[in-house]
Amino acid sequence: MRKPRLRRTMTAFVALVAAAALTACGDSGSGTDGGNDALDAPGAEVLEKAGDKTTIEFWHAMKGPNAAAVDQLVADFNAQSGGKVEVKAVFQGGYDETIAKYKASVQQKSTPALVQIYDIGSRFMVDSKQVVPMHKFIEKDGFNAADIEPNIANYYSVDGKMWSMPFNSSTPLLYLNKEAFERAGLDPTKPPKDLTEIGELAKKLTVKDASGKTVQYGFGAAIYGWLLEQLLATDGKEYCDNGNGRKGLASKVQFDQETAVRVAQWWTDLVKGGYATNTGRKTDDAQAAFKAGTVAMHLESTSVLRGYVDAAKGKFTVLTAPYPKVSSSSTGGPIIGGASLWIDGVGHSAKEKRAAWEFVKFASNPVEQAKWHTGTGYVPINGKALDEQIDKGWMAKFPQFRTAVDQLHALPPSVASAGCLLGVMPQARKASEDGLEAAIVGSKPADQAMKDAATSVQGAIDSYNKSVS
Amino acid sequence: MLMPSVVVFALFVFWPLGRTLYLSLHGNDIFGAPSAYVGGEHYREMLSGEFGKVLATTALFTLFSVVPAVLGALFVVLLLEAHIRGVRALRTAFALPFAFSVATASVIFAVIYNPAIGVANGLLGSLGIDRVNWLTDPSIALPAVCAATVWMNFGYNILVLSAGVSAISPEVVEAARLDGATGWRLASRITVPLLSPQLFFLVVVSTIHALQSFGQIHILTKGGPDQATTTLVYSIYEKAFAFGSSDFGAASAQAVVLLVIMLSCTAVQFGILERRVHYR
């Protein structure tokens, strides 16, 4: 009796392992098998004809008050859809986590119908061959895309065609502590315009106490690759080759060029001289330093303005100024970053794709964008949102926000300010931070640091390009 | 009777191990799925200087989080042997860090080390000392993360060693005292040798633990500044999951290296240290 049972168990065990092995090998050919029509844009009739309710998932990466604004937007959409469509918003963690989970969902063939992906994930999304390009829906419906801010649309367009709908957009600003300027006898209404001016003012704005301890630094910002990308754009310089990856796949990054090295050197000198504090890469820590009043000039996104104004209440006045340029001769402007919405085609029915598009259209209309703008602090992607009453009230209350909108409108769309499309852009950004940090903490000279950093990402670029072409 | 455990082991240990080996020999498509066979390519990449730095950081981190935590706990336990009032309360207090999860403890240390509003710099400031860049200076970040790790491991070490001390037979100590042994002599000749099984256990377990540490590094420094705290586990995480990277091939190859390192560390510890362990 004993032996046969043991053998049976053995057989079952072997079968189990074999089955597991087969499943694992089977998943390697990840799904581009959706056929051509999977990436087509269906018309409104698919929903009208449908008898039942269409439910889709929307993966997003918004936290805190921004998540509340997403939930409100989704609830408003569901309420007005007349029971035809239900969108379920699912928070997936930060931007990095969301794209990582999206990659896994492609392998498991369980992608959401709609996903919010950060700007630097755009090239990957195009190459994933999973998404319906947004311009197909725009053409299908004769949707008026002219209201979408051209500078914002520029980022998400390849060959002049929009691939995704911008959702939350932010621009970088120079933040100033008004009282720190006044104490130093400086005029806060005349903010510095370029890095050299910031450097000069930083010296005057650095304050030491009687014992020689620094109590206020002139300048402080996170070692955040995004800030460098912005500075290069203000100088009209492209971040990667092949026209910022828009004429063809970018084959190398260019943050070892002279302008980038100059930025790294400028930052290093300020830190070495004791005029700037180095709070590391965490944006939270740099923000805390500015909010605590220990930093007089600071670079950050518009999206933190609301938090700054609240935190500084009763302590100091937060002023905003246009993002500085690298030198007085720079003529470019910053990149409009943020994240956008992508509609998944592969593995989704025509009804689901259409439902996703209906939500995208709803989210980008002026009324919703005005609510989104005032609820989150992101720049409205629809220019008409600024004419809404709720938006005018907000601007009156927070005049500092005017700077971001003015800066956006003053900027002529260009290749440099469209930003770099690169499949491994998140890794490139991280590499540029490696370079900046190595220079700032003094472990390498600035030029060497930026050169090594650019080289370090080359392998990833090459292998990415090999696997998509 | 053995079969169920063999099945569970095969599914959750041998299968992932085999899968890791398989992945380490393959490239990845842009979604992270294994693509072409690349042989030892990922292992060759590790011969670069950068990976050498990762290994050195791992070794330093392990050394400076294991040794102080074990020796420090031993010292405290020996002191707590003194028959003073409130010693039980003290013992509980010292063991308290055990109750904190790595994430909670790391967040507390992140607040302590915060460059602008941190408690550590606040204290230094009130003493008139200029602020220290705890987590942003490459030469200070690793010791700072080690110190946090030592604090986290301290409680567990105290618990294990206290249990060991209370298991020492009073007759032995009594006999030693009758022979005139006190203080340092009693500790070094009687208590510590009798604690050697616990000490050995702690060294082995904390070494493995340190080699696997992730939470405190992720929360405090994210491997920075300038890679100063990028240990092997953190490097595996970065290759596989961080910054939209899905280089599971390279990450798996590094995981295999980590396994080999852990096995050899443990083997060496058993080969050399265990000979000096006195089992009762």
Interface residues (C-beta under 8 A of the other chain):
Chain A: L6 T9 F13 L16 V17 A20 A24 D27 S28 G29 S30 D96 I99 A100 K103 A104 V106 Q107 I120 G121 F124 D127 S128 S211 G212 K213 T214 T277 N278 T279 G280 R281 K282 D285 A288 A289 A292 T294 V295 G423 V424 M425 P426 Q427 R429 K430 D434 E437 A438 V441 S443 S456 G459 A460 S463 Y464 S467 V468
Chain B: M3 V6 V7 A10 L11 W15 R19 G27 N28 D29 I30 F31 G32 A33 P34 S35 E45 E50 N114 P115 A116 I117 G125 G128 I129 D130 R131 N133 L135 T136 D137 P138 T221 K222 G224 P225 D226 Q227 F241 A242 F243 G244 S245 S246 D247
